[in-house]
Amino acid sequence: MESFPNNPITHSNNVHRTETMTTTNSTDQQPPARSEFASDFLWGCATSSYQIEGAGFEDGRVESIWDRFAATPGKVKGGASGAVACDHYHRWPEDFDIGRDLGLNAYRFSIAWPRIFSEVGGKPNQKGLDFYSRLVDGMLERGLQPWATLYHWDLPQFLQDRGGWAERGTVDAFLEFTDAMTRRLGDRVQHWITHNEPWCTSMIGNWEGLHAPGFTDFATALQVCHHVLLSHGKAVPLIRANVPDAKVGLSLSLHPLRAASSSPEDEAARLRHDGLRYRWFLDPLYGRGYPQATLDLVKDAAPAIHPGDLEAIAVKTDFLGVNYYFPETIQDAPGEGPLSVRVLPPQDVETTALGWEVAPEGLAELLACIENDYHPGPMYITENGSCYDDVVNADGEVCDVERRRYLQRHLAALRDVIDGGVPVKGYFAWSLVDNFEWAEGYGRRFGLVHIDYDTQQRTLKESGKWYRGFLRQE
Ligand code: GCO
């Protein structure tokens, strides 16, 4: 493995934008058609265990850090938790029927570690293994190619009690979990995502404090991030050993970054933020080690890196998962945080109900940058979707026109960037059903299917009906 050069800041994610982005909303005139994508393009929806399963302590599931965080007053809006969620643990046949009827050919789910292990070095919980085995059979019976995410944030609390991801021993525990799951499901699941959004696991959970476990220490966040990336690197060969012809990758939440103005200060701020938000993950994953400019900035907060760690993290993968929602605008903010940057809220642009900018061109921009900077091979949009305040009308319908337009415009942007040569091979809409939106609780809805949490009734929204027509080419 070659040494890790301190690669200069060369990549084109430094897209310097001060002018307001003008986008040709071609989809407003002509929505995309499935026939404009490759015939073998993957079309899915994505979910995650804690957000939809419920059955909080059923069949041997133990406490996760999200159960503990949600039970802490003030952490989750409305004091909500994933204890019941969408009751997917019992209603998965109905949910998979909906996925099949939409015309999906893939489904991205995550595996709840707390359903599998209840102590360090313990034996895996057979009821937990059996549940996911039934789930996978249910997908296959309906023509849904299973994409399994091993870690989507629901760390067992007993591991957090021993230091969680800040503790290097959790890497080994993750490998035990990976081994158990790939041995049980590897005969039927070929596609494995080791981690969903290491940024959220590390920074939102350990620096911003807005996600479980709720810490606010930058150095801890960077050490968590290193151990998460290391666990990814060590898990890949293990998955390949257990799964014939495995396809392995991980999913990153990424944003195209724009300078708030054309001033050199804002430009420099964007570069600093870029060094942590984008390159801190992609550089080590693609063999360049952590960016030196960022290491210099974080100083003593830098993580402890053992010999061989960076080589492990740089293991070759089969795909890169990209979770895209919106761009970020960065402003110079002397003395604010370790990087002296501020992420500005969107201004004078279309936003979703969560205040996220609607910028389909940002998806194309981001993918082109990643391809230009890293040539990661096949990419998949493992999450893209939008939050709007849905209303069930008197006829029991949800006319979520804005979500439909968001979907159409992002698929049109995806079509155009693929036509431009970027090797994207699949798209997973976030999400199949409304679900537990972390610290936002249940008030923020992303589903193509509406969930009435009092009755658990599922209702296909207008956006889901459009996606169905698109997939069925009706
Ligand atoms: C994420 C997570 C999902 C979120 C979705 C909407 O990207 O944050 O993977 O679990 O629910 O993105 O925020």
Residues whose N, C-alpha, C, O or C-beta is under 5 A from the ligand:
A	BS01	GCO	N323 E437
